[in-house]
Amino acid sequence: MTTASTTSTGLGPLLRRLTGDEKHGPSAFSTLDVIWVLYDRILRVDPDRPDAPDRDRFLLSKGHGPAAYYAVLAAKGFIPETWLDDLAGPESRLGHHPDRLLVPGVEIGSGSLGHGLGLGVGSALGLRAQGLTQPRVYVLLGDAELDEGANHEAIAYAGAIGLSNLTVIVIDNQSASHGWSGGIASRFTVNGWTATDVNGRDRDAIEAALRGHQANRPHVVVARVETKEG
C-alpha cells in the first residue's frame, strides 16, 4: 500500500506493519487522504485528552478495512505504534472494525454499515443540547452505505433542523449498487445541505472542502477516489 499518499504523509512504514487484512486493503486506502487531512489539519482533538468534552468528534462509519485509520491514530499519538504489529490478533486491541472501548480516540464501534450517520446526528444533537457550540461532528461514509434507508432518514432530519455542527464525508469509489440522479451530493442538497465535490487524493482541496460549511446548515464533502475493483 505504498503510494504517493503514504510516502508524503509518512504513513508508509506504519501501514506496512499492518498485515492480515489484505481483502480490505482497497477500502482502507480509499480513506487514507481524507483521514490524514482530518487529523493533521482539521480535527480539534488531543491524544493526551481523547475524551475532552470540547473535542471534535470523528465517527468512522466506513469501519471495514480500518488499517489507514489505525495508522493515522498511531502517527498522531493516540495509540502505540507497536499495536500495529498485531492487527486482529488474539490479544490485539485492533480488530477488523474499530472498537471504542479498546482503542483510544475511537468514538464508535462500527459493524453493520449504514449506522454511522444516525449516530453522528445524535452526537451533534447531544452537543447542541449541552450548549457546546464549538465541537463539530465529522462522519466518514462509503458511497455504498447510502443504499441504506436509515441514512436517508438521517440526511433528511439533519437538513430539516439545520444541524450546522455536522459534516459528512462520503468516499466515492463507485461501489454502490444503486445510482442517484444528479450524483451523490444531490442526495444531501435536496434536503437542505451544502455540498462540495472534490478529488479524494488532493489534500489541499479536501481541507478547503471540509472548512466550507455554512453557519446554519449541515455540510457534505464527496471525495472521489479510484473505482473499486472486484
C-alpha positions as CSV (number, residue, x, y, z in Angstrom):
1,M,0.0,0.0,0.0
2,T,2.9,2.3,-0.6
3,T,1.9,5.2,-2.8
4,A,2.4,9.0,-3.2
5,S,-0.2,9.5,-0.5
6,T,1.5,7.2,2.0
7,T,5.0,8.4,1.4
8,S,4.1,12.1,1.5
9,T,2.3,11.7,4.9
10,G,5.0,9.4,6.4
11,L,2.4,6.7,6.9
12,G,4.1,4.1,4.6
13,P,6.2,2.4,7.4
14,L,3.2,2.3,9.7
15,L,0.9,0.8,7.1
16,R,3.4,-1.9,6.2
17,R,3.3,-3.1,9.8
18,L,-0.4,-3.8,9.4
19,T,-0.9,-7.2,7.8
20,G,-3.6,-9.9,7.8
21,D,-6.5,-7.8,6.2
22,E,-5.4,-7.6,2.6
23,K,-9.0,-8.3,1.5
24,H,-10.0,-4.8,2.8
25,G,-6.8,-3.1,1.6
26,P,-8.7,-1.1,-1.1
27,S,-11.3,0.0,1.5
28,A,-8.5,1.2,3.8
29,F,-6.6,3.0,1.1
30,S,-9.7,4.8,-0.2
31,T,-10.0,6.6,3.2
32,L,-6.3,7.4,3.7
33,D,-6.1,11.0,2.4
34,V,-9.3,12.2,4.0
35,I,-8.5,10.7,7.4
36,W,-5.0,12.2,7.3
37,V,-6.3,15.7,6.5
38,L,-8.9,15.4,9.2
39,Y,-6.3,14.5,11.9
40,D,-3.5,16.6,10.6
41,R,-5.3,19.8,9.7
42,I,-9.0,19.9,10.8
43,L,-9.9,18.0,14.0
44,R,-9.6,19.7,17.4
45,V,-8.5,16.5,19.2
46,D,-5.7,15.8,21.7
47,P,-4.2,12.3,22.2
48,D,-3.5,13.2,25.8
49,R,-7.2,14.1,26.4
50,P,-9.1,11.8,24.0
51,D,-12.3,12.2,25.9
52,A,-12.2,16.0,26.4
53,P,-15.8,17.4,26.3
54,D,-14.9,20.2,23.9
55,R,-13.2,17.9,21.3
56,D,-14.4,17.4,17.8
57,R,-15.9,14.0,17.1
58,F,-14.8,11.8,14.2
59,L,-17.1,8.8,13.5
60,L,-15.8,6.2,11.1
61,S,-19.0,4.6,9.7
62,K,-17.0,3.0,6.9
63,G,-15.3,0.8,9.5
64,H,-14.3,-2.2,7.5
65,G,-10.7,-2.2,6.5
66,P,-9.5,0.3,9.2
67,A,-5.8,0.0,8.5
68,A,-5.5,3.6,7.4
69,Y,-7.4,4.8,10.5
70,Y,-5.1,2.8,12.8
71,A,-2.0,4.1,11.1
72,V,-3.1,7.7,11.5
73,L,-4.1,7.2,15.1
74,A,-0.6,5.8,15.7
75,A,1.1,8.6,13.8
76,K,-0.8,11.2,15.9
77,G,0.0,9.6,19.2
78,F,-3.4,8.1,20.1
79,I,-2.1,4.5,20.2
80,P,1.4,3.0,20.4
81,E,2.9,2.1,17.0
82,T,3.6,-1.4,18.4
83,W,-0.1,-2.1,18.3
84,L,0.0,-2.1,14.6
85,D,2.1,-5.3,14.6
86,D,-0.8,-7.4,15.7
87,L,-3.9,-6.5,13.7
88,A,-6.8,-8.6,14.8
89,G,-4.6,-11.0,16.8
90,P,-5.9,-12.9,19.8
91,E,-4.5,-10.3,22.2
92,S,-4.9,-7.3,19.9
93,R,-7.0,-4.2,20.6
94,L,-7.1,-3.5,16.8
95,G,-10.0,-5.5,15.3
96,H,-11.2,-5.6,11.7
97,H,-13.7,-3.0,12.9
98,P,-12.6,-0.3,15.4
99,D,-13.9,-0.7,19.0
100,R,-14.4,2.4,21.0
101,L,-13.8,0.5,24.3
102,L,-10.4,-0.8,23.2
103,V,-8.9,2.0,21.0
104,P,-8.2,5.5,22.4
105,G,-9.7,8.2,20.3
106,V,-12.3,6.0,18.6
107,E,-15.8,7.4,19.1
108,I,-18.0,4.5,17.9
109,G,-17.8,0.8,17.4
110,S,-18.6,0.1,13.8
111,G,-20.0,-3.1,12.3
112,S,-23.1,-3.2,10.1
113,L,-22.7,-0.4,7.5
114,G,-25.3,2.3,7.5
115,H,-25.4,3.2,11.2
116,G,-22.7,5.9,11.5
117,L,-24.7,8.8,10.2
118,G,-27.5,8.3,12.6
119,L,-25.1,8.2,15.4
120,G,-23.4,11.3,14.1
121,V,-26.8,13.1,14.0
122,G,-27.4,12.0,17.6
123,S,-23.9,13.2,18.7
124,A,-24.4,16.6,17.1
125,L,-27.8,17.0,18.7
126,G,-26.3,16.0,22.1
127,L,-23.6,18.6,21.8
128,R,-26.2,21.2,20.9
129,A,-28.3,20.2,23.9
130,Q,-25.3,20.7,26.2
131,G,-24.7,24.1,24.8
132,L,-21.3,23.0,23.4
133,T,-21.2,25.2,20.3
134,Q,-17.5,24.8,19.2
135,P,-17.2,21.0,18.8
136,R,-18.0,19.6,15.4
137,V,-19.0,16.1,14.4
138,Y,-17.5,14.5,11.3
139,V,-18.8,11.3,9.9
140,L,-17.0,9.3,7.2
141,L,-19.2,7.1,5.0
142,G,-18.7,4.9,2.0
143,D,-20.8,5.5,-1.1
144,A,-22.5,2.1,-0.8
145,E,-23.8,3.0,2.6
146,L,-26.1,5.4,1.0
147,D,-28.2,2.5,-0.2
148,E,-29.3,2.0,3.4
149,G,-32.6,3.7,4.3
150,A,-31.5,4.7,7.7
151,N,-29.1,7.1,6.1
152,H,-31.8,8.8,4.1
153,E,-33.8,9.4,7.3
154,A,-30.7,10.9,9.0
155,I,-29.9,13.1,6.0
156,A,-33.5,14.4,5.8
157,Y,-33.7,15.1,9.5
158,A,-30.3,16.8,9.8
159,G,-31.3,19.1,6.9
160,A,-34.7,19.9,8.3
161,I,-33.4,21.1,11.7
162,G,-30.3,22.8,10.3
163,L,-27.8,20.7,12.1
164,S,-24.9,23.0,11.4
165,N,-22.3,21.3,13.6
166,L,-22.4,18.2,11.4
167,T,-20.1,17.4,8.4
168,V,-20.3,14.2,6.4
169,I,-17.6,12.9,4.1
170,V,-18.6,10.3,1.5
171,I,-15.8,8.3,-0.1
172,D,-17.0,7.7,-3.6
173,N,-15.2,4.7,-5.2
174,Q,-18.3,3.8,-7.2
175,S,-19.1,0.7,-5.2
176,A,-22.8,1.5,-4.6
177,S,-25.4,-0.9,-6.1
178,H,-27.8,1.9,-6.9
179,G,-27.2,5.3,-8.5
180,W,-28.8,8.6,-7.8
181,S,-30.0,11.1,-10.4
182,G,-27.7,14.1,-10.1
183,G,-24.9,12.3,-8.2
184,I,-24.2,11.7,-4.6
185,A,-24.2,15.3,-3.5
186,S,-27.8,15.7,-4.7
187,R,-29.0,13.2,-2.1
188,F,-28.0,15.8,0.5
189,T,-28.6,19.2,-1.2
190,V,-32.2,18.2,-1.9
191,N,-32.6,18.0,1.9
192,G,-31.0,21.4,2.6
193,W,-27.4,20.5,3.0
194,T,-24.4,22.4,1.5
195,A,-22.1,20.2,-0.6
196,T,-18.7,20.1,-2.2
197,D,-17.3,17.5,-4.6
198,V,-13.5,17.0,-4.5
199,N,-10.7,14.8,-5.7
200,G,-10.2,12.5,-2.8
201,R,-6.4,12.5,-3.3
202,D,-6.0,16.2,-3.3
203,R,-5.3,17.1,0.4
204,D,-5.5,20.8,-0.1
205,A,-8.8,20.5,-1.8
206,I,-10.1,18.2,0.9
207,E,-9.1,20.7,3.6
208,A,-10.8,23.6,1.8
209,A,-14.0,21.5,1.3
210,L,-14.1,20.5,5.0
211,R,-13.8,24.1,6.0
212,G,-16.5,25.2,3.6
213,H,-19.5,24.6,5.8
214,Q,-22.1,27.3,6.5
215,A,-23.3,28.6,9.8
216,N,-26.8,27.2,9.6
217,R,-26.7,24.1,7.5
218,P,-25.1,20.6,7.7
219,H,-22.3,20.0,5.1
220,V,-21.2,17.1,3.0
221,V,-18.0,16.5,1.1
222,V,-18.0,13.9,-1.6
223,A,-14.4,12.7,-2.1
224,R,-13.9,10.9,-5.4
225,V,-11.2,8.1,-5.4
226,E,-10.3,5.2,-7.7
227,T,-13.0,2.9,-8.7
228,K,-13.1,-0.2,-6.5
229,E,-12.0,-3.3,-8.4
230,G,-13.8,-6.6,-8.0
